[in-house]
Amino acid sequence: MPDADRPQELPARLLTDPEMINACRVRDFGRVFRLVKTRAGIYPSMIARRCELTPSRVGEVIAGRRQLLHMDVVERIADGLRIPGHMLGLARRPWETPQALVVIEREAPHAPVPEQQAPTSLPGPDVDSILALTTRTNLSTATLAAFRCSIEDYWRRDDQHGGEALRPAVVGQLRYVVGLLKENRPPAIQNGLYGIAAELARLTGWTYFDARQYNQARAYFTEALQLAKAVDDRQFMANVLACMSLQATYQDKPADSLALVTAAQDQARSASDTTPRVLSMLSMREAFAHATLGSQTSTHRAITEAHRQFEQIQVSDPDPSWVAYFDEPKLIVDTGIAHGRLGESARAEPLIADALRREAHTNQRGRAFHAFWLARTQLDQGKLDQACHTATQALEPASAVASERVSGHLREFYEQLAPHRQEPVALAFEARLRELLPPVSGSLRP
């Protein structure tokens, strides 16, 4: 980074001040921001710019009306304000080591290790690419149906095991289908291929989002949007925009989230075949965006619209396959989560608990994710024993699925236990958390 662009360093006397050290240790960012303002002269508008937050969000944090818990936001604060990683329980940040002091390790002399050879029976990927260029694939509606079945299977396995192991296969199939689009085919087949490619790109984006690799997720979501636009599939464009809206809430960008879901609704309403189930799902995503912004009236209005649309669903509706997951339990649990985001924990708890009882046992990520939200609403109400018991139940399915998003939520719950850290139930949860979800990158402090 050029020196002119390098963020202003915090004074050493501030970084060594016991009050600042303690505020960072417990991640009390309201106090951190106040100290940065008074001791370093960095005002809230500059804090917002450097940490990629909105000025209103910084103001809410300083006023004590908002907490910042997501790990990617904590990392942006560390990097934007130049707070050493260890002070916030993070790994050492790349900028902490001056470039002049970086040691380039030299290879020590050693006996050569025999190179592990790939199985000789498999041709290299370059050969596959060459052969693909010379082969014209004859496609039929049956071939398209086979592609769609494989996508449904990918989603089912993603729910059960997470997307980490699936991603190479999904990306490979995506690139294969994109290659097929270069050949001239009948319009029905060509349009079907575009739809399949869009589905595979969205699924790839989802696996990156679930791994909290947001830049890669956005790139694939954008590709999915472009593929759907090529065939004017407005319902699917709305679906992709809804995914991007959800990601924006995780990145603590609520204004972006609302803009994206509003665009999704506009796309859906402009399509003649949009079904009530799709509109219900989009209204619930709108509720999430409003809740993240802290707007109670708008959140309640969006929840009401989601339920109104859901009541209009008919068995004969031509629902696209990608919205089939949005059934009654999903509507109920998302309603509870929206209330939970607003801080309306007493309203949220029974809704989430009811939906969790009806959750399919094969949906490991859903069970873990919804159990986390139930535990959070219980903790917000002061029900420490229940909250720790529920969060402990979430650990088993969370450990069975490769989802950094879910694991991160459970580590955030551990951070919220800070005032109760010495209570037996909190200690039991911590022990189980360390056993099933070992800390990564300093995210779980002793």
Secondary structure by P-SEA (a helix, b strand, c coil): cccccccccccccccccaaaaaaaaacaaaaaaaaaaaaccccaaaaaaaacccaaaaaaaaacccccccaaaaaaaaaaacccccccccccccccccccccccccccccccccccccccccccaaaaaaaaaabbbbbcaaaaaaaaaaaaaaaaaaaccccccaaaaaaaaaaaaaaaacccccaaaaaaaaaaaaaaaaaaaaaaaaacccaaaaaaaaaaaaaaaaacaaaaaaaaaaaaaaaaaaacaaaaaaaaaaaaaaaaaacccccaaaaaaaaaaaaaaaaaaccaaaaaaaaaaaaaaaaacccccccccccccccaaaaaaaaaaaaaaacaaaaaaaaaaaaaaaccccaaaaaaaaaaaaaaaaaaacaaaaaaaaaaaaaaaaaacccaaaaaaaaaaaaaaccccccaaaaaaaaaaaaccccccccccc
